[in-house]
Amino acid sequence: MEPNSDTLASATLPESQVPVAAGVPAKKSALPWTIGTIVVVALIGLIAFGALPRIFQQQTLIQDTKKQISEAPSVSIVVAQPGAAIQEFVLPGSTQAIQVAQIYARVNGYLNERFANIGDQVKAGQVLATIDTPEIDQQVQAAESAVQQARAQVENAKETQVKAQADMRTVAANVRKGRTDLQFYTAEVTRYTGLAKQGAVSLEDRDSHVQQYNGAVATLESLNEAERSARATYNSAAAAVKAAQSALDTAKAQHQQIEATRSFKKVTAPFSGIITKRNVDAGALISSGSNNGSSILFEVAKTDVLRVFVYVPEQYVPYIHQGEIAKLTFPEFPRQDFEGTVTNVSGGLDETSKTLQVEIHVPNQNHKLLPGMYAKVRFQAPSTMRLPVIPASTLVTRADGQFVYVLDKDNVVHVKKLDVGRDLGGQFEVANGVNDGDRVIISPQDFIMDGMKVNPVVAPISQTTGK
């Protein structure tokens, strides 16, 4: 039997579109209700599993808080102690040799030979190296030749001066004789003129003596001119001697200068000490001076006494004086103390660091200590007020100041504001806010409040000393 067309149409239509016979109720689908139920149950489960742990944590926190409130929490405390009568403070220091010299070449040349090396102990004036200087050697020879020539010129000038002096003396003697002759003929002319007037002698005799007088005058004038010429010649010869002597002195000075320069061929130690640097070997090209990029040849340090420089903070400045004794320790010798003396104190504080530079001299005759070593320098400062001292770990810093948590006799917390004194390194003095014997909480936690009762536990020594 084949199905009719109505039956086929009904079979292919969706359930919602299938015609329903009159009087027969339509069948409702159960699938949407099933999916909704599953979703609701899943949401309830997720909410339960997510909220329950948080609720449990909150309940635990509330119970812990109530327990902490009902039971006094334990805290570590330290008892404020009066400061020591003598406070010791330690500062870092750097060591230097008491005297250091960097030795540069004073002449150009080649290093001929080296006699010292790093670590050698040398004496003042000891030759450390020699430099070959052929150019300076030639200059010395030229200067010696110039001195010899100048000396010969001086000798020649002196000979000329001696001859001129002899000529001047001869002319002077002739002048004296000419003056004597003139005086004689003057007297004769006067006498014969008088006799001629008396008629005792003839006019011819008088005129003859007048002619002799005129000749004596002319001779004396000639001799005077010769004397002036001889004196000028002598003065010129004397000036030539002075000029030659000056030239000789100049030549000698130049020779001495070049000889002094040649003496720098020997590089010597300026003082007794130890060679700390050596930068040259035989055959090296050497340039003189220290401002032209030349490297140092040697460095010599005097280390029988060391200088230690320390920068003292402002609060310790009143306790530092010349002659003060300081104790020093070095990491290389942890079980040995060294003693030094304050020799120099700066007259003012550094503008940036507000520290005072102090120089300490440390005897080092055995050369055990070396320049450049790091030192810890201990000073002692007398305490006049002996303020209470507590560890730095008790301090709580806030925007409005610094505070500590102090316990009363009933172990109740009281938060007190402080006026902090000197920092003692891990500990500090309290100028106001804490008294000797007060019990102070170390590193108070955030839940510790003012007025809370706590259970104090005395902290170990390592915490109370701040070290």
matplotlib code that plots the C-alpha trace (Angstrom):
import matplotlib.pyplot as plt

x = [0.0, 1.5, 1.3, -0.8, 0.5, -1.0, 0.9, 4.2, 3.7, 3.1, 6.2, 8.5, 7.2, 8.8, 7.0, 5.8, 4.2, 2.5, -1.3, -3.0, -6.3, -9.1, -9.7, -6.2, -3.8, -0.4, 2.7, 5.2, 9.0, 11.1, 14.6, 14.7, 13.8, 16.6, 19.3, 18.2, 18.3, 21.9, 23.1, 21.5, 23.1, 26.5, 26.4, 25.4, 28.3, 30.8, 29.6, 29.8, 33.3, 34.6, 33.1, 33.6, 37.5, 37.3, 34.7, 37.0, 40.0, 38.1, 36.9, 40.4, 41.8, 39.0, 39.8, 43.6, 43.0, 40.7, 43.3, 46.0, 43.8, 42.8, 46.4, 49.2, 51.6, 55.3, 57.7, 61.5, 62.7, 65.9, 66.6, 67.9, 71.3, 73.4, 76.1, 79.7, 81.9, 84.3, 82.7, 84.8, 84.1, 85.7, 86.3, 87.9, 91.3, 93.6, 97.4, 100.1, 103.8, 105.2, 107.0, 106.7, 108.7, 108.1, 111.4, 111.5, 114.4, 116.1, 117.9, 117.0, 118.8, 118.8, 118.8, 122.3, 122.0, 119.5, 120.7, 117.4, 114.2, 110.8, 111.1, 114.7, 115.7, 117.8, 119.8, 119.6, 121.9, 122.2, 122.4, 119.3, 120.2, 122.4, 121.4, 123.5, 123.4, 125.7, 124.2, 124.9, 128.4, 129.0, 127.6, 130.0, 133.0, 131.8, 131.4, 134.9, 136.4, 134.5, 136.0, 139.5, 139.0, 137.6, 140.5, 143.0, 141.2, 141.4, 145.2, 145.7, 143.6, 145.6, 148.9, 147.6, 146.6, 150.0, 151.7, 149.3, 149.9, 153.7, 153.4, 151.2, 153.8, 156.6, 154.5, 153.6, 157.3, 158.0, 155.2, 156.7, 160.1, 158.5, 156.8, 160.1, 161.8, 159.0, 159.4, 163.1, 162.8, 160.0, 162.4, 165.2, 163.0, 161.9, 165.5, 166.9, 164.1, 165.0, 168.7, 168.0, 166.1, 169.1, 171.4, 173.3, 172.7, 172.0, 168.6, 169.9, 170.5, 167.0, 165.4, 167.3, 165.9, 162.4, 162.8, 163.8, 160.8, 158.4, 160.0, 159.4, 155.7, 155.2, 157.0, 154.8, 151.6, 152.8, 153.6, 150.2, 148.4, 150.6, 149.6, 145.9, 146.3, 148.2, 145.5, 142.8, 144.7, 145.0, 141.3, 140.4, 142.7, 141.2, 137.7, 138.8, 140.0, 136.7, 134.8, 137.1, 136.6, 132.9, 132.9, 135.0, 132.6, 129.7, 131.5, 132.2, 128.6, 127.4, 129.9, 128.8, 125.2, 125.8, 128.0, 125.1, 122.8, 125.2, 125.2, 121.6, 122.8, 122.9, 119.4, 119.6, 117.3, 116.2, 115.9, 116.2, 113.2, 111.9, 111.3, 107.6, 107.5, 110.0, 108.9, 112.1, 114.7, 118.1, 117.9, 114.7, 114.3, 114.1, 112.5, 113.1, 110.4, 107.1, 104.7, 105.2, 103.7, 106.9, 106.4, 108.1, 111.3, 111.0, 108.8, 110.5, 108.5, 109.6, 107.7, 109.4, 106.4, 103.0, 100.4, 96.7, 94.0, 90.6, 87.5, 85.8, 82.0, 80.9, 79.6, 83.0, 85.0, 85.2, 87.1, 89.9, 93.1, 96.7, 98.7, 95.6, 96.4, 94.5, 94.4, 94.5, 93.8, 94.3, 92.5, 95.9, 96.8, 93.5, 95.0, 97.4, 96.8, 98.9, 99.2, 99.3, 99.4, 97.2, 99.7, 97.5, 93.8, 92.1, 90.9, 87.4, 84.8, 84.3, 81.4, 79.9, 80.5, 80.6, 83.7, 87.0, 90.2, 92.7, 96.2, 97.7, 101.4, 102.0, 105.6, 106.5, 110.2, 109.9, 108.0, 105.3, 102.6, 102.4, 101.1, 97.5, 96.3, 92.8, 92.8, 90.1, 90.9, 89.5, 89.2, 87.9, 85.6, 84.7, 81.0, 79.9, 76.1, 76.0, 72.6, 70.5, 71.6, 69.3, 69.7, 68.9, 66.4, 64.1, 63.6, 60.4, 60.6, 57.4, 56.5, 56.1, 59.3, 61.1, 59.4, 60.0, 57.6, 58.2, 56.6, 55.4, 55.4, 52.2, 53.7, 51.5, 52.8, 53.4, 54.5, 57.0, 58.6, 62.4, 65.1, 68.0, 71.5, 74.8, 74.8, 77.2, 77.0, 74.2, 73.2, 72.3, 72.0, 68.6, 68.5, 64.8, 62.0, 63.7, 65.2, 67.7, 66.0, 63.1, 62.1, 61.9, 60.5, 62.9, 61.5, 57.8, 55.3, 52.5, 49.7, 51.4, 49.3, 49.6, 47.9, 48.2, 49.4, 52.3, 54.4, 58.1, 61.0, 64.5, 66.4, 69.8, 73.0, 73.4, 70.2, 70.8, 74.2, 73.1, 75.9]
y = [0.0, 3.3, 6.3, 9.1, 12.6, 13.9, 11.3, 12.2, 15.9, 15.3, 13.1, 15.7, 18.7, 19.7, 18.7, 22.3, 22.4, 19.0, 19.5, 18.3, 16.7, 18.5, 17.7, 16.2, 18.3, 19.1, 17.4, 19.8, 19.3, 18.6, 19.5, 23.3, 22.6, 20.0, 22.4, 25.2, 23.0, 21.9, 25.5, 26.6, 23.7, 24.4, 28.1, 27.2, 24.8, 27.3, 30.0, 27.5, 26.3, 29.9, 31.6, 28.9, 29.2, 33.0, 32.7, 30.2, 32.5, 35.4, 33.4, 32.2, 35.8, 37.0, 34.2, 34.9, 38.6, 37.8, 35.4, 38.1, 40.6, 38.2, 36.8, 39.4, 39.0, 38.4, 41.1, 41.4, 44.2, 45.9, 47.9, 51.4, 51.7, 54.8, 55.5, 54.6, 57.1, 56.7, 56.4, 54.7, 55.5, 53.8, 55.5, 54.3, 55.6, 55.5, 55.1, 57.0, 57.2, 60.1, 61.2, 60.3, 61.4, 60.6, 60.8, 62.0, 62.4, 65.8, 65.1, 63.5, 60.4, 56.6, 54.7, 53.3, 51.2, 50.6, 49.8, 49.7, 47.8, 47.8, 46.9, 47.9, 50.0, 53.0, 55.7, 59.4, 60.3, 56.6, 56.2, 54.5, 54.7, 56.4, 58.0, 58.3, 61.9, 62.4, 65.8, 67.2, 65.8, 67.8, 70.9, 70.4, 70.2, 73.4, 75.2, 74.1, 75.5, 78.8, 79.1, 78.6, 81.2, 83.7, 83.1, 83.7, 87.0, 88.0, 87.4, 89.4, 92.3, 92.3, 92.4, 95.3, 97.0, 96.5, 98.0, 101.0, 101.5, 101.5, 104.0, 106.2, 106.2, 107.2, 110.0, 111.1, 111.3, 113.4, 115.7, 116.2, 117.0, 119.4, 121.2, 121.5, 122.8, 125.3, 126.5, 127.0, 128.9, 131.0, 132.1, 132.7, 134.9, 136.9, 137.3, 138.3, 140.7, 142.5, 142.5, 143.8, 146.7, 147.5, 147.1, 144.3, 141.9, 142.4, 142.2, 139.2, 137.2, 138.1, 137.1, 133.8, 132.9, 134.0, 131.5, 128.8, 129.5, 129.4, 126.0, 124.7, 125.8, 124.0, 120.9, 120.7, 121.1, 118.3, 116.1, 116.8, 115.7, 112.6, 111.9, 112.3, 109.9, 107.4, 107.6, 107.0, 104.0, 102.6, 103.1, 101.4, 98.5, 98.3, 98.2, 95.5, 93.5, 93.9, 92.9, 89.9, 88.9, 89.3, 87.1, 84.6, 84.6, 84.0, 81.2, 79.7, 80.0, 78.3, 75.6, 75.1, 75.0, 72.4, 70.4, 70.6, 69.3, 66.6, 65.6, 64.7, 61.7, 60.1, 59.5, 59.6, 59.0, 62.3, 60.7, 57.3, 55.0, 52.1, 51.9, 51.6, 52.0, 51.4, 52.0, 51.8, 49.4, 49.7, 51.0, 52.9, 56.3, 58.9, 62.3, 65.0, 66.8, 65.9, 68.0, 66.6, 63.2, 61.6, 58.7, 58.6, 56.6, 55.6, 56.4, 56.5, 56.3, 56.9, 54.4, 54.4, 56.5, 56.3, 59.0, 57.9, 60.3, 60.1, 62.2, 62.8, 63.4, 66.7, 65.2, 63.9, 67.0, 68.4, 65.3, 65.4, 67.4, 67.4, 64.9, 62.6, 58.9, 56.7, 52.9, 51.4, 47.9, 46.5, 43.6, 42.1, 42.0, 41.3, 40.5, 43.3, 46.9, 49.8, 53.2, 56.5, 60.2, 63.0, 65.4, 67.7, 68.7, 70.7, 74.1, 73.6, 71.1, 70.0, 71.9, 68.8, 66.0, 68.1, 66.1, 67.2, 65.9, 64.5, 63.3, 60.6, 59.5, 55.8, 54.5, 51.8, 51.1, 47.5, 48.4, 46.0, 48.3, 49.4, 52.6, 52.2, 49.8, 50.2, 51.0, 51.2, 54.0, 54.0, 57.2, 57.6, 60.4, 61.2, 61.3, 64.1, 63.6, 59.8, 59.8, 56.6, 54.3, 51.9, 49.9, 51.4, 48.5, 50.1, 53.2, 53.7, 56.6, 58.3, 61.4, 63.4, 62.2, 59.2, 57.1, 54.1, 51.7, 51.8, 49.4, 50.6, 48.4, 46.7, 45.8, 48.3, 49.9, 53.6, 55.2, 58.0, 60.6, 60.8, 63.5, 61.4, 62.2, 60.8, 57.8, 55.3, 52.8, 50.3, 52.2, 55.8, 58.2, 59.5, 63.1, 63.1, 60.5, 57.5, 57.2, 54.8, 51.5, 52.0, 48.8, 49.4, 47.0, 45.9, 46.0, 46.5, 45.0, 46.9, 45.3, 46.7, 49.7, 52.3, 51.0, 47.3, 44.9, 42.7, 39.9, 41.1, 38.8, 40.1, 40.1, 38.3, 40.4, 40.4, 42.5, 44.8, 45.9, 46.6, 44.5]
z = [0.0, -1.0, 1.3, 0.1, -0.4, 2.9, 4.9, 3.2, 3.8, 7.5, 7.8, 6.4, 8.3, 11.6, 14.8, 15.4, 12.0, 12.0, 12.1, 15.2, 15.2, 16.7, 20.3, 20.8, 23.0, 21.5, 23.1, 24.7, 24.3, 27.6, 26.1, 27.0, 30.6, 30.9, 29.6, 31.9, 34.9, 34.1, 33.6, 36.9, 38.8, 37.2, 38.2, 41.8, 42.0, 40.6, 43.1, 45.9, 45.1, 44.5, 47.5, 50.1, 50.2, 50.5, 53.2, 55.0, 54.6, 56.0, 58.9, 59.6, 59.4, 61.8, 64.2, 64.0, 64.6, 67.6, 68.9, 68.6, 70.3, 73.0, 73.4, 73.7, 70.8, 71.5, 70.6, 70.8, 73.0, 74.1, 77.2, 76.5, 78.1, 78.9, 76.4, 77.2, 78.9, 76.0, 72.6, 69.8, 66.2, 63.2, 59.9, 56.6, 55.6, 52.6, 53.0, 51.1, 51.3, 53.4, 50.3, 46.6, 43.6, 39.9, 38.1, 34.5, 32.2, 32.0, 28.7, 25.4, 24.3, 24.7, 27.9, 28.2, 31.3, 34.1, 37.7, 39.7, 39.5, 41.3, 44.9, 45.3, 48.3, 47.1, 48.8, 48.1, 45.1, 44.0, 40.2, 38.9, 35.1, 32.6, 29.3, 26.2, 24.9, 21.8, 20.9, 24.4, 24.2, 21.0, 22.7, 25.6, 23.2, 21.4, 24.7, 25.8, 22.5, 22.9, 26.4, 25.2, 22.4, 24.9, 27.3, 24.5, 23.6, 27.2, 27.2, 24.0, 25.4, 28.6, 26.7, 24.7, 27.9, 29.5, 26.4, 26.4, 30.1, 29.5, 26.6, 28.8, 31.6, 29.1, 27.7, 31.2, 32.1, 29.0, 29.9, 33.4, 31.8, 29.3, 32.2, 34.0, 30.9, 30.4, 33.9, 33.4, 30.1, 31.6, 34.4, 31.9, 29.7, 32.7, 33.9, 30.5, 29.8, 33.0, 32.2, 28.7, 30.1, 32.3, 29.3, 31.0, 28.1, 24.5, 22.9, 20.9, 24.1, 25.3, 22.0, 22.0, 25.4, 24.2, 21.3, 23.7, 25.8, 22.8, 21.8, 25.3, 25.2, 21.8, 23.1, 26.2, 24.1, 21.9, 24.9, 26.4, 23.2, 23.2, 26.8, 26.0, 23.1, 25.2, 27.9, 25.3, 24.0, 27.5, 28.2, 25.0, 25.9, 29.4, 27.8, 25.5, 28.5, 30.2, 27.0, 26.5, 30.2, 29.9, 26.8, 28.7, 31.6, 29.2, 27.5, 30.9, 32.0, 28.8, 29.3, 32.9, 31.9, 29.2, 31.6, 34.2, 31.5, 30.6, 34.3, 33.9, 31.9, 35.3, 36.7, 40.5, 43.4, 45.0, 48.5, 50.2, 49.5, 47.5, 43.7, 43.2, 39.4, 36.6, 33.0, 30.9, 29.8, 28.1, 24.6, 25.0, 23.4, 26.2, 25.9, 28.5, 30.5, 32.0, 29.9, 26.5, 27.0, 28.3, 30.7, 34.0, 34.3, 37.9, 40.9, 44.4, 47.6, 51.1, 53.2, 56.6, 57.7, 56.0, 55.7, 56.3, 55.2, 57.0, 56.4, 59.7, 59.8, 61.3, 64.6, 65.5, 64.5, 68.1, 69.2, 66.6, 67.5, 66.5, 68.6, 69.0, 69.0, 66.6, 66.3, 62.8, 61.5, 58.0, 56.4, 55.5, 59.3, 61.0, 64.4, 64.7, 65.7, 64.5, 66.2, 64.5, 65.4, 64.0, 62.5, 60.4, 60.6, 57.8, 58.8, 57.4, 56.4, 52.8, 51.3, 49.7, 52.1, 55.3, 56.5, 57.9, 56.3, 58.8, 58.2, 60.4, 60.4, 61.1, 61.7, 59.3, 59.8, 58.9, 55.7, 56.6, 55.4, 51.8, 50.2, 48.9, 51.6, 53.0, 56.7, 59.5, 61.8, 65.3, 67.3, 70.9, 71.8, 75.5, 76.2, 78.5, 78.6, 78.2, 76.4, 76.1, 73.3, 71.4, 68.2, 64.8, 64.2, 66.8, 64.8, 62.7, 60.2, 59.2, 57.3, 60.5, 62.2, 63.8, 66.4, 68.7, 70.5, 74.3, 76.8, 80.2, 83.4, 82.3, 78.8, 77.1, 73.9, 73.8, 70.5, 71.2, 68.9, 69.1, 68.9, 67.5, 68.5, 67.1, 64.8, 66.3, 63.5, 64.1, 67.2, 67.9, 70.8, 71.8, 72.9, 73.8, 73.8, 75.5, 79.0, 80.4, 81.2, 78.8, 77.0, 73.3, 70.6, 67.9, 64.4, 65.4, 63.0, 61.4, 63.6, 66.8, 67.8, 70.5, 73.7, 72.7, 75.3, 74.2, 75.5, 75.6, 74.8, 75.4, 72.1, 71.7, 71.9, 68.1, 67.8, 70.8, 69.6, 66.1, 64.7]

ax = plt.figure().add_subplot(projection="3d")
ax.plot(x, y, z, "-o")
ax.set_aspect("equal")
plt.show()
